[in-house]
Amino acid sequence: MNTVVRDIISRHELLGILVSRNLKIRYKSSALGFFWSLLVPIFLITIYKAFLTLMKFEIELEVLVTGVIVWQFFTMCVGDSLHAIVGNANLVTKASFPRLILPTSMVLANLVNFLLSSVVLVIFLLIMKADFGSLHWLPLVVLSQTGLCLGVSYLFSAANVFYRDTEHIQSMILLAWFFMTPIIYPMSVVTDSFSSWVSWVFFLNPMTGIVTAYRVLLLSADSPGVLSMTLSIGIAWLFLAVGIVAFQRVEGHFSDEL
């Protein structure tokens, strides 16, 4: 792990260039450019407000919006990862550098978008007079989610080099993952409706603990327990370790497949 970090840090200039390029590509030919990072969460808040009003869905708007914005960061990273290696075939086959930098740059670009969206989220929560919790733990949660995004992105970016069906498999995995994560429902629905062991199964999903942690810190929501959230966050870091190992084992064959 330390070797990987040193390799990436040693190429920090290349990493910075790639992050900047990914951000520019996302908003290329866009009149509003980076302002879309602020407008999209505002649009989501408006849509979900109308949805909750019409459908009388039993979840608070603040809880729903927080979950959706956190989930968006994850799905954007995983979606972009498919093209991290395949979309940079010329660079991979002609230049020598740690290939991990490519999916890493995409995740970091999405992290920038997420942080900008979070500004809108915090302003929204202030307007809604939300009771903020222990915000000093927030950087750890953001870092843990970024670690999860990196790990999953490494796995999908490498898999897509060898198996182009990965895109279709990924969409099905993300759909199932979405419904197994308390995004459109609070975690209390699970804890109140099922036995305790079922709740623990939900927390084997790293995004369950991460989303719940955001809600606890930003909304002072009821916590299902520090231990269960710690389990999820630990699994998030495990994904990172597995993703790095798996990626490094196959990256030597990328040039042969591209």
C-alpha positions in Angstrom: 0.0 0.0 0.0 2.8 2.4 0.9 4.5 1.7 -2.4 1.3 2.5 -4.3 0.9 5.8 -2.4 4.6 6.7 -3.1 4.2 5.9 -6.8 1.2 8.1 -7.2 2.7 10.9 -5.2 5.8 10.8 -7.3 3.6 11.4 -10.3 1.5 14.1 -8.6 2.0 16.5 -11.6 0.6 13.9 -14.0 -2.2 13.2 -11.6 -3.1 16.9 -11.3 -3.1 17.2 -15.1 -5.4 14.2 -15.5 -7.8 15.5 -12.8 -8.0 18.9 -14.4 -8.5 17.2 -17.8 -11.4 15.1 -16.5 -13.1 18.1 -15.0 -12.8 20.1 -18.2 -14.1 17.2 -20.3 -17.1 16.8 -18.1 -18.1 20.4 -18.7 -16.7 20.8 -22.2 -18.9 23.0 -24.5 -21.1 23.8 -21.5 -22.2 27.4 -21.1 -22.3 27.2 -17.3 -19.3 25.0 -16.8 -18.5 24.2 -13.1 -21.7 25.9 -12.0 -23.5 22.7 -12.9 -21.9 21.1 -9.8 -24.0 23.6 -7.8 -27.1 23.6 -10.0 -27.5 19.8 -10.1 -28.0 19.4 -6.3 -30.4 22.4 -6.3 -32.4 20.7 -9.1 -32.4 17.4 -7.1 -33.6 19.1 -4.0 -36.5 20.7 -6.0 -37.5 17.5 -7.7 -37.4 15.4 -4.5 -39.4 18.1 -2.6 -42.1 17.9 -5.3 -41.9 14.0 -5.2 -42.3 13.9 -1.4 -45.2 16.4 -1.5 -47.1 14.5 -4.2 -46.4 10.9 -3.0 -46.5 11.5 0.7 -43.4 9.3 1.0 -42.4 8.6 4.6 -38.9 10.1 4.7 -37.8 13.6 5.5 -36.5 15.7 2.6 -33.2 16.3 4.4 -32.6 12.6 4.9 -33.4 11.8 1.3 -31.4 14.5 -0.3 -28.3 13.7 1.8 -28.5 10.1 0.8 -29.0 10.9 -2.9 -26.0 13.3 -3.1 -23.7 10.9 -1.3 -24.9 8.0 -3.6 -24.3 10.2 -6.7 -20.6 10.6 -5.8 -20.3 6.8 -5.6 -22.1 6.0 -8.9 -20.3 8.7 -10.8 -17.0 7.3 -9.8 -18.0 3.7 -10.7 -19.5 4.8 -14.0 -16.5 6.8 -15.0 -14.2 3.9 -14.1 -15.3 1.8 -17.1 -13.4 4.2 -19.4 -10.4 4.9 -17.1 -8.2 2.5 -19.0 -10.1 1.7 -22.2 -10.6 5.4 -22.9 -6.9 6.1 -22.5 -5.6 3.3 -24.6 -3.0 5.5 -26.4 -1.6 6.6 -23.1 -1.5 3.1 -21.6 0.3 1.6 -24.6 2.8 4.3 -25.3 3.8 5.8 -21.9 5.3 4.4 -18.7 3.5 5.4 -15.5 1.5 3.8 -12.7 -1.7 2.8 -14.4 -3.6 3.3 -11.1 -3.3 7.0 -11.7 -6.0 6.8 -14.4 -8.9 5.6 -12.3 -7.5 7.6 -9.4 -7.7 10.8 -11.4 -11.4 10.1 -12.3 -12.3 9.5 -8.7 -10.5 12.7 -7.5 -12.3 14.7 -10.3 -15.6 13.4 -9.0 -14.5 14.2 -5.4 -14.2 17.8 -6.5 -17.7 17.7 -7.9 -19.0 16.1 -4.7 -17.4 18.7 -2.5 -19.0 21.5 -4.6 -22.4 19.7 -4.3 -21.8 19.4 -0.6 -21.6 23.2 -0.3 -25.2 23.4 -1.7 -26.2 20.5 0.6 -24.9 22.3 3.7 -26.6 25.6 2.8 -29.9 23.6 2.2 -29.5 22.0 5.6 -28.9 25.3 7.3 -32.0 26.7 5.7 -33.9 23.6 7.0 -32.4 24.3 10.4 -30.9 20.8 10.6 -29.2 19.8 13.9 -25.6 19.1 12.9 -23.8 16.4 14.8 -20.0 15.9 15.4 -18.7 17.4 12.2 -15.1 16.8 13.1 -15.6 13.2 12.0 -16.8 14.2 8.6 -13.4 14.2 6.9 -12.9 10.6 8.0 -16.2 9.6 6.4 -15.4 11.5 3.2 -12.0 9.9 3.1 -13.5 6.4 3.7 -16.1 6.9 0.9 -13.3 8.1 -1.4 -11.3 4.9 -0.5 -14.4 2.8 -1.4 -14.8 4.6 -4.7 -11.2 4.1 -5.5 -11.3 0.3 -4.7 -14.4 -0.3 -6.7 -13.2 1.8 -9.6 -9.9 -0.1 -9.7 -11.8 -3.4 -10.0 -14.2 -2.2 -12.7 -11.6 -0.3 -14.7 -9.4 -3.4 -14.9 -12.2 -5.8 -15.6 -13.5 -3.7 -18.5 -10.2 -4.1 -20.3 -10.6 -7.9 -20.5 -14.4 -8.2 -20.4 -16.4 -5.6 -22.3 -19.6 -7.1 -20.7 -18.5 -5.4 -17.5 -20.6 -2.3 -18.4 -23.8 -4.3 -18.4 -22.8 -6.3 -15.3 -22.0 -3.0 -13.5 -25.4 -1.5 -14.2 -27.1 -4.5 -12.6 -24.8 -4.5 -9.6 -25.4 -0.7 -9.0 -29.1 -1.2 -9.3 -29.1 -3.9 -6.6 -26.6 -2.0 -4.6 -28.9 1.1 -4.6 -31.8 -0.8 -3.1 -29.6 -2.5 -0.5 -28.5 1.0 0.6 -30.7 3.2 2.7 -31.0 6.0 0.2 -34.8 6.3 -0.4 -35.6 5.0 3.1 -34.0 5.6 6.5 -32.0 2.9 8.2 -34.7 2.9 10.9 -37.0 1.1 8.5 -34.6 -1.9 8.5 -33.9 -1.8 12.2 -37.5 -1.5 13.2 -38.8 -4.1 10.7 -36.3 -6.9 10.9 -34.3 -8.8 13.5 -30.9 -7.5 14.6 -28.9 -10.0 12.4 -30.6 -8.6 9.3 -29.5 -5.1 10.2 -25.9 -6.5 10.5 -26.2 -8.0 7.0 -27.2 -4.5 5.7 -24.0 -3.1 7.3 -21.9 -5.5 5.4 -22.7 -3.2 2.6 -20.1 -0.4 3.0 -22.3 2.3 1.6 -24.9 1.6 4.3 -22.5 2.7 7.0 -21.2 5.6 5.0 -24.6 7.0 4.2 -25.8 6.5 7.8 -22.6 8.2 9.0 -23.3 11.3 6.8 -26.8 11.5 8.2 -25.7 11.1 11.8 -23.1 13.9 11.4 -25.1 16.3 9.2 -28.6 15.7 10.6 -28.0 14.2 14.1 -30.0 11.3 12.9 -30.5 8.3 15.2 -27.4 6.1 15.0 -27.9 2.3 14.7 -24.6 1.9 16.6 -21.0 3.0 16.2 -19.9 -0.6 15.9 -22.1 -1.3 12.9 -21.0 1.8 11.1 -17.4 1.0 11.9 -17.9 -2.4 10.2 -19.2 -0.8 7.0 -16.3 1.7 6.9 -13.8 -1.1 7.6 -15.2 -3.0 4.6 -14.9 0.2 2.5 -11.1 0.2 3.2 -11.0 -3.5 2.5 -12.4 -2.8 -1.0 -9.6 -0.3 -1.5 -6.9 -2.9 -0.6 -8.5 -5.6 -2.8 -8.9 -3.2 -5.7 -5.2 -2.2 -5.6 -4.0 -5.8 -5.4 -6.3 -7.0 -8.2 -5.5 -4.0 -10.4 -1.7 -4.5 -10.0 -1.9 -8.2 -10.8 -3.4 -7.6 -14.2 -2.1 -4.2 -15.3 0.9 -5.7 -17.1 -1.5 -7.3 -19.6 -3.5 -4.1 -20.4 -1.4 -3.2 -23.5 -2.0 -6.7 -25.0 -5.8 -6.2 -24.7 -6.1 -2.6 -25.9 
